[in-house]
Amino acid sequence: MALNKLLIESYVAISLNYVLFIASKPYRSSL
């Protein structure tokens, strides 16, 4: 159960980092 929770938290964290990276790309290229 704890391992499953850890996997979900890791997946969510990676997904958020990926979304932020993609979202910041156009912003950086416009500078």
PyRosetta script that sets phi, psi and omega in degrees:
from pyrosetta import init, pose_from_sequence

init()
pose = pose_from_sequence("MALNKLLIESYVAISLNYVLFIASKPYRSSL")
pose.set_psi(1, -47.2)
pose.set_omega(1, -179.5)
pose.set_phi(2, -64.8)
pose.set_psi(2, -37.1)
pose.set_omega(2, 179.3)
pose.set_phi(3, -65.9)
pose.set_psi(3, -40.4)
pose.set_omega(3, 178.7)
pose.set_phi(4, -62.3)
pose.set_psi(4, -41.6)
pose.set_omega(4, 178.3)
pose.set_phi(5, -62.8)
pose.set_psi(5, -40.5)
pose.set_omega(5, 179.6)
pose.set_phi(6, -64.7)
pose.set_psi(6, -41.5)
pose.set_omega(6, 178.7)
pose.set_phi(7, -62.0)
pose.set_psi(7, -43.9)
pose.set_omega(7, -179.7)
pose.set_phi(8, -64.4)
pose.set_psi(8, -43.4)
pose.set_omega(8, 179.9)
pose.set_phi(9, -64.1)
pose.set_psi(9, -39.5)
pose.set_omega(9, 178.6)
pose.set_phi(10, -65.2)
pose.set_psi(10, -42.6)
pose.set_omega(10, -179.8)
pose.set_phi(11, -63.0)
pose.set_psi(11, -43.1)
pose.set_omega(11, 179.3)
pose.set_phi(12, -64.1)
pose.set_psi(12, -43.6)
pose.set_omega(12, -179.3)
pose.set_phi(13, -63.4)
pose.set_psi(13, -43.6)
pose.set_omega(13, 179.4)
pose.set_phi(14, -65.4)
pose.set_psi(14, -41.4)
pose.set_omega(14, 179.5)
pose.set_phi(15, -62.3)
pose.set_psi(15, -42.9)
pose.set_omega(15, 179.2)
pose.set_phi(16, -63.8)
pose.set_psi(16, -42.8)
pose.set_omega(16, 178.9)
pose.set_phi(17, -62.3)
pose.set_psi(17, -40.0)
pose.set_omega(17, -179.9)
pose.set_phi(18, -65.3)
pose.set_psi(18, -44.6)
pose.set_omega(18, 179.4)
pose.set_phi(19, -63.2)
pose.set_psi(19, -43.5)
pose.set_omega(19, 179.5)
pose.set_phi(20, -64.2)
pose.set_psi(20, -38.4)
pose.set_omega(20, 179.3)
pose.set_phi(21, -63.5)
pose.set_psi(21, -46.4)
pose.set_omega(21, 179.6)
pose.set_phi(22, -65.2)
pose.set_psi(22, -40.8)
pose.set_omega(22, -177.8)
pose.set_phi(23, -67.9)
pose.set_psi(23, -30.9)
pose.set_omega(23, -176.7)
pose.set_phi(24, -85.1)
pose.set_psi(24, -11.6)
pose.set_omega(24, -177.7)
pose.set_phi(25, -64.1)
pose.set_psi(25, -52.3)
pose.set_omega(25, 179.0)
pose.set_phi(26, -61.8)
pose.set_psi(26, -34.9)
pose.set_omega(26, -179.8)
pose.set_phi(27, -63.7)
pose.set_psi(27, -43.3)
pose.set_omega(27, -179.2)
pose.set_phi(28, -69.8)
pose.set_psi(28, -37.1)
pose.set_omega(28, -177.6)
pose.set_phi(29, -73.0)
pose.set_psi(29, -19.8)
pose.set_omega(29, 179.8)
pose.set_phi(30, -84.0)
pose.set_psi(30, -11.3)
pose.set_omega(30, -179.6)
pose.set_phi(31, -76.3)
pose.dump_pdb("model.pdb")
